[in-house]
Amino acid sequence: MDKLVTWWKSGLSPWVKFVYLVLLANAVPAFLVLQSLPDQTENWFVWTVKPEINARLLGAMYLSALLLVLIGFFQTTWARARITLVVIAPFSIAATIVTFFHLALFLQHPWYHLTYWLTMYIILFFAAPVVFIWQERKHGGKLETEVPLSTLARATAVLGLLVSAPTALGLFIDPTIVNNFWPWSLAPLVGRIIGVWFLTMAIAYGWTLWDGDWLRTRPLFWQAIPCGLLLALLPLLHSEQIGKNRGSAPLLDTTSALVLYLGLSLTPAVLSLVVVLLSQRRQLRPNPVPDNWA
């Protein structure tokens, strides 16, 4: 117990850790259900997700959140952790708003499913942006660059921004628009929740370019590697659902849409992996950068 109290009081503000813990309480069970029981969401998730590939797509989104939180827990200063709140704060606000626009689907499940979901998200709706603004005013702002982003890291962030922003916009307006370019059907609620994810990724990549420091923004690149690989695996895991219910005349045929999807899933993951590996290589050079470079 003493060690737990010491950990709670050390490093990051306890309020940042509180936001992390609330998100974990929501994201861990969601990730486990969506990835391990994608065909049983009518029993175990807060709304019924069809087809199963969409459940695992949502699971990839929760994996991103989990990785950012776990990385955040290991940071000792707000400057190194704030990129995680750059994602969590807008995601919490937008996901809560989307929930109220699609309440009918949630109400088809037992009341305690929606109660748990809304409790977690309403806490985050208020706590995440308040904690972010408070910590930024106390420790943040435009900080001095310790280790500049490499040209490749900046290019990766620009690509992430250019892909995420229009995808988020299309999904928010009408997921059927994106179905013209997506290799399987995205239902409205799934599409808009995934749109929230793309929106927060766009914000985070924009923040990365503004911040310009590798040490403060590297969690975004780390999480992109496993998430991109998981996204690329989805068509393999659910090949029978590819090309189904995309509309009568999509702008891209299924093969072209699949190639586009795989390219946009794997390219940021591969580029992020190269960026991370090059940073490790630079660490091994004599007198490269500060000792905490990673």
C-alpha positions as CSV (number, residue, x, y, z in Angstrom):
1,M,0.0,0.0,0.0
2,D,2.8,2.4,0.8
3,K,4.4,1.8,-2.6
4,L,1.1,2.5,-4.2
5,V,0.7,5.8,-2.4
6,T,4.3,6.7,-3.2
7,W,3.6,6.0,-6.9
8,W,0.4,8.0,-6.9
9,K,2.1,11.1,-5.5
10,S,5.3,10.8,-7.6
11,G,5.9,11.9,-11.1
12,L,2.8,13.0,-13.0
13,S,0.0,14.8,-11.3
14,P,-2.5,12.3,-9.6
15,W,-5.2,13.9,-11.7
16,V,-3.4,12.8,-14.9
17,K,-3.2,9.3,-13.5
18,F,-6.9,9.5,-12.5
19,V,-7.8,10.2,-16.2
20,Y,-5.6,7.2,-17.2
21,L,-7.3,4.9,-14.8
22,V,-10.8,5.9,-15.9
23,L,-9.9,5.3,-19.5
24,L,-8.4,1.9,-18.6
25,A,-11.6,0.9,-16.8
26,N,-13.4,1.5,-20.1
27,A,-10.8,0.4,-22.6
28,V,-9.6,-2.8,-21.2
29,P,-12.9,-4.7,-21.1
30,A,-13.9,-3.2,-24.4
31,F,-10.7,-4.3,-26.1
32,L,-10.9,-7.8,-24.7
33,V,-14.5,-8.3,-25.7
34,L,-14.1,-6.8,-29.2
35,Q,-11.0,-8.8,-30.0
36,S,-11.8,-12.1,-28.4
37,L,-15.6,-12.2,-28.8
38,P,-16.4,-10.1,-31.9
39,D,-19.4,-12.4,-32.7
40,Q,-20.9,-11.9,-29.3
41,T,-21.2,-8.2,-28.9
42,E,-24.9,-8.5,-28.5
43,N,-24.2,-10.1,-25.1
44,W,-20.9,-8.6,-23.9
45,F,-20.6,-5.1,-25.5
46,V,-22.6,-1.9,-25.0
47,W,-24.2,-2.2,-28.5
48,T,-24.4,-4.9,-31.1
49,V,-21.6,-4.5,-33.6
50,K,-22.1,-6.1,-37.0
51,P,-20.3,-7.5,-38.9
52,E,-17.6,-9.0,-36.7
53,I,-14.8,-7.2,-38.6
54,N,-16.2,-3.9,-37.3
55,A,-15.9,-5.2,-33.8
56,R,-12.2,-5.9,-34.3
57,L,-11.9,-2.5,-36.0
58,L,-13.2,-0.9,-32.8
59,G,-10.8,-3.1,-30.9
60,A,-7.9,-1.6,-32.8
61,M,-9.1,1.8,-31.7
62,Y,-9.1,0.7,-28.1
63,L,-5.6,-0.8,-28.5
64,S,-4.4,2.6,-29.5
65,A,-5.9,4.2,-26.3
66,L,-4.4,1.4,-24.1
67,L,-1.0,1.8,-25.5
68,L,-1.0,5.6,-25.1
69,V,-2.2,5.2,-21.5
70,L,0.4,2.5,-20.6
71,I,3.2,4.7,-22.2
72,G,1.9,7.7,-20.3
73,F,2.1,5.9,-16.9
74,F,5.9,5.5,-17.4
75,Q,6.4,9.2,-18.1
76,T,7.7,11.3,-15.1
77,T,6.9,14.8,-16.5
78,W,3.9,16.5,-18.0
79,A,5.9,17.5,-21.1
80,R,6.6,13.8,-21.9
81,A,3.0,12.7,-21.2
82,R,0.9,15.5,-22.7
83,I,0.7,13.9,-26.2
84,T,-1.4,11.2,-24.6
85,L,-3.9,13.8,-23.2
86,V,-3.9,15.5,-26.6
87,V,-5.6,12.3,-27.8
88,I,-7.7,11.4,-24.8
89,A,-9.3,14.8,-24.2
90,P,-10.9,15.4,-27.6
91,F,-11.7,11.7,-28.0
92,S,-13.7,11.8,-24.7
93,I,-15.7,14.8,-25.7
94,A,-16.4,13.6,-29.3
95,A,-17.3,10.0,-28.3
96,T,-19.7,11.2,-25.6
97,I,-21.5,13.5,-28.1
98,V,-21.7,10.7,-30.7
99,T,-23.2,8.4,-28.1
100,F,-26.2,10.7,-27.5
101,F,-26.8,10.9,-31.3
102,H,-27.1,7.0,-31.4
103,L,-28.8,6.3,-28.1
104,A,-31.3,4.0,-29.7
105,L,-28.7,1.3,-30.4
106,F,-27.4,1.5,-26.8
107,L,-31.0,1.2,-25.4
108,Q,-31.4,-2.1,-27.1
109,H,-29.0,-3.6,-24.5
110,P,-29.4,-3.9,-20.7
111,W,-29.5,-0.6,-18.9
112,Y,-26.3,-1.3,-17.0
113,H,-24.3,-1.5,-20.2
114,L,-25.2,2.1,-21.2
115,T,-24.9,3.2,-17.5
116,Y,-21.3,2.0,-17.4
117,W,-20.4,3.4,-20.8
118,L,-21.9,6.8,-20.0
119,T,-20.4,7.0,-16.5
120,M,-16.9,6.4,-17.8
121,Y,-17.3,8.8,-20.7
122,I,-19.0,11.6,-18.8
123,I,-16.2,11.5,-16.2
124,L,-13.7,11.7,-19.1
125,F,-15.8,14.3,-20.9
126,F,-15.1,16.8,-18.0
127,A,-12.0,15.5,-16.4
128,A,-9.7,14.9,-19.5
129,P,-10.0,18.5,-21.0
130,V,-9.9,20.2,-17.6
131,V,-6.8,18.2,-16.5
132,F,-5.1,18.9,-19.9
133,I,-5.8,22.6,-19.8
134,W,-4.7,22.9,-16.1
135,Q,-1.5,21.0,-16.7
136,E,-0.7,22.9,-19.9
137,R,-1.1,26.2,-18.1
138,K,1.1,25.0,-15.3
139,H,3.8,23.2,-17.2
140,G,3.2,23.4,-20.9
141,G,3.0,25.8,-23.8
142,K,5.5,26.0,-26.6
143,L,8.5,24.3,-24.9
144,E,12.1,24.3,-25.9
145,T,13.0,21.6,-28.3
146,E,15.2,18.9,-26.8
147,V,15.5,16.6,-29.7
148,P,14.1,17.8,-33.0
149,L,11.8,15.6,-35.1
150,S,13.7,14.0,-37.9
151,T,12.6,14.7,-41.5
152,L,11.1,11.3,-41.7
153,A,9.2,11.7,-38.5
154,R,7.8,15.0,-39.8
155,A,6.8,13.4,-43.1
156,T,5.1,10.5,-41.2
157,A,3.2,13.1,-39.1
158,V,2.1,15.0,-42.2
159,L,0.9,11.8,-43.8
160,G,-1.0,10.8,-40.7
161,L,-2.7,14.3,-40.7
162,L,-3.5,14.2,-44.4
163,V,-5.1,10.7,-44.1
164,S,-6.8,11.1,-40.7
165,A,-8.5,14.5,-41.2
166,P,-10.5,13.9,-44.4
167,T,-11.4,10.4,-43.2
168,A,-12.8,11.8,-40.0
169,L,-14.7,14.4,-41.8
170,G,-16.3,11.9,-44.2
171,L,-17.2,9.5,-41.4
172,F,-18.8,12.3,-39.3
173,I,-20.9,13.6,-42.3
174,D,-22.0,10.2,-43.4
175,P,-20.2,6.9,-43.1
176,T,-21.8,5.7,-46.4
177,I,-19.5,8.3,-48.1
178,V,-16.4,6.4,-46.8
179,N,-18.0,3.1,-47.7
180,N,-17.2,4.1,-51.3
181,F,-13.5,3.7,-50.5
182,W,-13.6,1.2,-47.6
183,P,-13.4,-2.6,-48.4
184,W,-16.4,-3.5,-46.2
185,S,-19.5,-1.8,-44.8
186,L,-19.2,0.6,-41.9
187,A,-22.5,1.0,-39.9
188,P,-23.3,4.6,-38.9
189,L,-22.4,4.3,-35.2
190,V,-19.2,2.3,-35.9
191,G,-18.3,4.7,-38.6
192,R,-18.7,7.8,-36.4
193,I,-16.9,6.3,-33.4
194,I,-14.0,5.4,-35.8
195,G,-14.3,8.9,-37.1
196,V,-13.7,10.2,-33.5
197,W,-10.5,8.1,-33.5
198,F,-9.3,9.5,-36.8
199,L,-10.2,13.0,-35.6
200,T,-8.1,12.6,-32.5
201,M,-5.2,11.2,-34.5
202,A,-5.4,14.2,-36.8
203,I,-5.2,16.5,-33.8
204,A,-2.3,14.5,-32.4
205,Y,-0.3,14.6,-35.6
206,G,-1.0,18.3,-35.9
207,W,0.2,18.8,-32.4
208,T,3.3,16.7,-33.1
209,L,4.3,19.0,-36.0
210,W,3.6,22.1,-33.8
211,D,5.6,20.7,-30.9
212,G,8.5,19.5,-33.0
213,D,10.2,17.5,-30.3
214,W,10.8,13.7,-30.6
215,L,11.0,13.0,-26.9
216,R,7.6,14.6,-26.2
217,T,5.8,13.1,-29.2
218,R,7.3,9.6,-29.6
219,P,4.3,7.8,-27.9
220,L,2.2,8.6,-31.0
221,F,4.8,6.9,-33.2
222,W,5.1,3.9,-30.9
223,Q,1.4,3.2,-30.8
224,A,1.0,3.5,-34.6
225,I,3.1,0.3,-35.1
226,P,1.0,-2.4,-33.5
227,C,-2.3,-0.6,-34.3
228,G,-1.4,-0.3,-38.0
229,L,-0.4,-4.0,-38.1
230,L,-3.7,-5.0,-36.4
231,L,-5.7,-3.0,-38.9
232,A,-3.9,-4.6,-41.8
233,L,-4.7,-8.1,-40.3
234,L,-8.4,-7.5,-40.2
235,P,-9.1,-8.3,-43.9
236,L,-7.2,-11.6,-43.4
237,L,-9.1,-12.5,-40.3
238,H,-12.5,-11.7,-41.8
239,S,-11.9,-12.3,-45.5
240,E,-15.5,-13.5,-46.0
241,Q,-16.8,-10.1,-45.0
242,I,-14.7,-8.1,-47.5
243,G,-16.8,-6.5,-50.2
244,K,-20.2,-7.0,-48.5
245,N,-22.9,-4.3,-48.3
246,R,-20.7,-1.6,-49.7
247,G,-23.6,-0.1,-51.7
248,S,-24.8,-0.6,-55.3
249,A,-22.1,1.3,-57.1
250,P,-19.1,2.2,-54.9
251,L,-16.5,4.6,-56.4
252,L,-13.8,2.0,-55.8
253,D,-14.3,-1.7,-56.5
254,T,-13.5,-4.0,-53.6
255,T,-10.0,-4.9,-54.8
256,S,-9.0,-1.3,-55.2
257,A,-10.6,-0.3,-51.8
258,L,-8.7,-3.2,-50.1
259,V,-5.4,-2.1,-51.6
260,L,-6.0,1.5,-50.5
261,Y,-7.0,0.3,-47.0
262,L,-3.9,-1.9,-46.6
263,G,-1.6,0.8,-47.9
264,L,-3.0,3.4,-45.5
265,S,-2.9,0.9,-42.6
266,L,0.7,-0.3,-43.2
267,T,2.4,2.8,-44.4
268,P,2.2,4.8,-41.2
269,A,3.1,1.7,-39.2
270,V,6.1,0.9,-41.3
271,L,7.3,4.6,-41.3
272,S,6.8,4.8,-37.6
273,L,8.8,1.6,-37.1
274,V,11.6,3.1,-39.2
275,V,11.5,6.3,-37.2
276,V,11.7,4.4,-33.9
277,L,14.5,2.2,-35.1
278,L,16.5,5.1,-36.4
279,S,16.1,6.8,-33.0
280,Q,17.5,3.7,-31.3
281,R,20.4,3.6,-33.7
282,R,21.1,7.3,-33.0
283,Q,21.1,6.5,-29.3
284,L,24.0,4.0,-29.8
285,R,26.2,6.6,-31.3
286,P,29.0,8.2,-29.2
287,N,27.6,11.3,-27.4
288,P,24.5,11.4,-29.5
289,V,21.8,13.2,-27.6
290,P,20.7,13.4,-23.9
291,D,20.8,10.1,-21.9
292,N,17.0,9.8,-21.9
293,W,16.8,9.6,-25.7
294,A,14.7,6.7,-26.8
